Amino acid sequence: NSIVGVWEATVAPRNCATGAPAGPTFQSLVTFNKGGTMAEYGANPATPFRSSGQGVWQQGWTGEDSYYMRVVFFPLTPAGIPVGKMKVTQTVEHNRYTDQMETSGTFELTNPAGIVLATGCSTSTAVRFR
């Protein structure tokens, strides 16, 4: 029972130093494709206008229930003009005997010139979509 498939996630932005909540939770849909590619879309009030996310995933080094994923998407103006790039990196813990997973990791927002504008952390819980 791998992570391949569609997952409904609840994402919680976090203070990287303390782990305390750093904003409202939001919903995300994540699709892990066989072969290591993935797609994502999050309904985050901090980025209300954005592209869908595209990324990669692989099995982790700590066992068959551990994975690593990296997604990128473009925050947009209301007119649809890209204002930068958001990269999200997460470790994934999936109990292969259930349809649940947890993630934790970081994000980095850069402007079109590649200058870092913001960084942060997040956690999520997810259930397999059926």
Sequence and secondary structure as in RCSB ss.txt:
>XXXX:A:sequence
NSIVGVWEATVAPRNCATGAPAGPTFQSLVTFNKGGTMAEYGANPATPFRSSGQGVWQQGWTGEDSYYMRVVFFP
LTPAGIPVGKMKVTQTVEHNRYTDQMETSGTFELTNPAGIVLATGCSTSTAVRFR
>XXXX:A:secstr
  S EEEEEEEEEE TTT  B S  EEEEEEE TTSEEEEEE  TTSSSB  EEEEEEE SS TTEEEEEEEE B
B TTS B  EEEEEEEEEE TTSSEEEEEEEEEEE TT  EEEEEEEEEEEEE  
